[in-house]
Amino acid sequence: MKILAHPTREQLELPTVLDCFGDPTRLAIVHGLAQHERDGAELRCGDFSGVGAKSNLAYHFGRLREAGVIRVRLEGTARYMSLRRDDLEARFPGLLDAVLAAAARDVDRLALAECTFDDAPDAQQSQSRMSPA
């Protein structure tokens, strides 16, 4: 089974995280994940089909994972993503909430694409089984 590398909490770097938030596609991905994290849902790559092309999204998911903004869990051929809220909050208190609040206020101007659920039930109800970094 392939395991994807994620930086530890201590390895998260502010310039790299801010760079992720500065890109409209990556901001839309983070915004989408944040909208669904309250119900404990992880989102799959296909849930972001409204944000961009599959090959382009793969690049952005990789950048977000490498920066430590999201965690990606592999299950078969599916990739499940969730925000690393606890790690981001521990390293940079208030940053994620401030970015998400600003994105929510400007969602129309920023033209953040909405997540679309391809196979709704298992994408929306998959619970995160990942241990913290």
C-alpha positions as CSV (number, residue, x, y, z in Angstrom):
1,M,0.0,0.0,0.0
2,K,1.3,3.4,-1.0
3,I,1.6,6.0,1.8
4,L,1.8,9.7,1.0
5,A,4.4,11.8,2.9
6,H,3.0,14.6,5.0
7,P,5.1,17.2,6.9
8,T,5.0,17.0,10.7
9,R,3.4,19.8,12.7
10,E,6.8,21.2,13.4
11,Q,7.8,21.2,9.7
12,L,4.9,23.5,8.7
13,E,6.3,26.7,7.4
14,L,4.4,30.0,7.3
15,P,5.5,31.1,3.8
16,T,4.5,27.8,2.2
17,V,1.1,27.7,3.9
18,L,0.4,31.4,2.9
19,D,1.4,30.6,-0.6
20,C,-1.2,27.9,-0.7
21,F,-3.9,30.3,0.6
22,G,-2.8,32.8,-2.0
23,D,-3.7,30.6,-5.0
24,P,-7.4,30.8,-6.0
25,T,-7.7,27.1,-6.8
26,R,-6.1,26.0,-3.6
27,L,-8.2,28.5,-1.6
28,A,-11.3,27.0,-3.2
29,I,-10.2,23.5,-2.2
30,V,-9.5,24.6,1.4
31,H,-12.8,26.5,1.5
32,G,-14.7,23.4,0.3
33,L,-13.0,21.2,2.8
34,A,-13.8,23.6,5.6
35,Q,-17.5,23.7,4.6
36,H,-17.7,19.9,5.1
37,E,-15.5,19.3,8.1
38,R,-18.1,19.9,10.7
39,D,-19.9,16.7,9.8
40,G,-16.6,14.8,9.9
41,A,-16.6,14.3,6.1
42,E,-13.6,13.7,4.1
43,L,-13.8,14.8,0.5
44,R,-12.5,12.9,-2.5
45,C,-10.7,14.3,-5.5
46,G,-13.8,13.9,-7.7
47,D,-15.8,16.2,-5.3
48,F,-13.8,19.1,-6.6
49,S,-14.6,18.6,-10.3
50,G,-16.2,22.0,-10.4
51,V,-12.9,23.7,-9.3
52,G,-10.8,22.6,-12.3
53,A,-9.5,19.8,-14.5
54,K,-8.4,16.6,-12.9
55,S,-4.7,17.0,-13.8
56,N,-4.6,20.5,-12.6
57,L,-6.3,19.6,-9.3
58,A,-3.8,16.8,-8.7
59,Y,-1.1,19.4,-8.7
60,H,-2.9,21.6,-6.3
61,F,-3.8,18.7,-3.9
62,G,-0.1,17.8,-3.9
63,R,0.9,21.4,-3.1
64,L,-1.6,21.5,-0.2
65,R,-0.5,18.2,1.2
66,E,3.2,19.1,0.9
67,A,2.6,22.4,2.7
68,G,0.7,20.5,5.5
69,V,-2.6,22.2,4.9
70,I,-4.5,19.0,4.1
71,R,-4.1,15.3,4.9
72,V,-4.7,12.8,2.2
73,R,-5.7,9.2,3.0
74,L,-5.5,6.5,0.4
75,E,-8.2,3.8,0.4
76,G,-8.0,1.6,-2.7
77,T,-8.0,3.9,-5.7
78,A,-9.7,6.7,-3.8
79,R,-8.0,9.6,-2.1
80,Y,-9.8,11.2,0.9
81,M,-8.8,14.7,2.0
82,S,-9.3,16.6,5.2
83,L,-8.0,19.9,6.6
84,R,-5.2,19.7,9.1
85,R,-6.9,22.2,11.3
86,D,-5.4,21.1,14.6
87,D,-1.8,21.3,13.2
88,L,-2.4,24.6,11.5
89,E,-4.0,26.1,14.7
90,A,-1.1,24.8,16.9
91,R,1.6,26.3,14.6
92,F,-0.2,29.5,13.4
93,P,-3.0,30.3,15.9
94,G,-6.0,31.9,14.2
95,L,-4.6,31.9,10.7
96,L,-6.9,29.3,9.1
97,D,-10.0,30.8,10.6
98,A,-9.0,34.3,9.4
99,V,-8.4,33.1,5.9
100,L,-11.6,31.1,5.8
101,A,-13.6,34.1,7.2
102,A,-12.1,36.4,4.5
103,A,-12.8,33.8,1.8
104,A,-16.4,33.4,3.0
105,R,-17.0,37.2,2.9
106,D,-15.6,37.4,-0.6
107,V,-16.8,34.1,-2.0
108,D,-18.7,35.8,-4.9
109,R,-15.8,38.2,-5.8
110,L,-13.2,35.4,-5.6
111,A,-15.5,33.1,-7.6
112,L,-14.7,30.1,-5.4
113,A,-16.2,27.0,-7.0
114,E,-18.4,24.8,-5.0
115,C,-17.7,21.1,-4.3
116,T,-19.9,18.7,-6.2
117,F,-20.4,15.2,-4.9
118,D,-20.1,12.5,-7.6
119,D,-21.2,9.5,-5.4
120,A,-22.6,11.4,-2.5
121,P,-23.1,8.8,0.3
122,D,-19.6,7.4,0.7
123,A,-17.8,10.7,-0.1
124,Q,-19.8,12.7,2.4
125,Q,-20.0,10.1,5.2
126,S,-16.5,8.8,5.2
127,Q,-15.1,9.5,8.6
128,S,-11.5,10.4,9.1
129,R,-9.5,7.6,10.5
130,M,-6.2,9.3,10.4
131,S,-4.1,9.9,13.5
132,P,-2.7,13.4,14.0
133,A,0.8,14.1,12.8
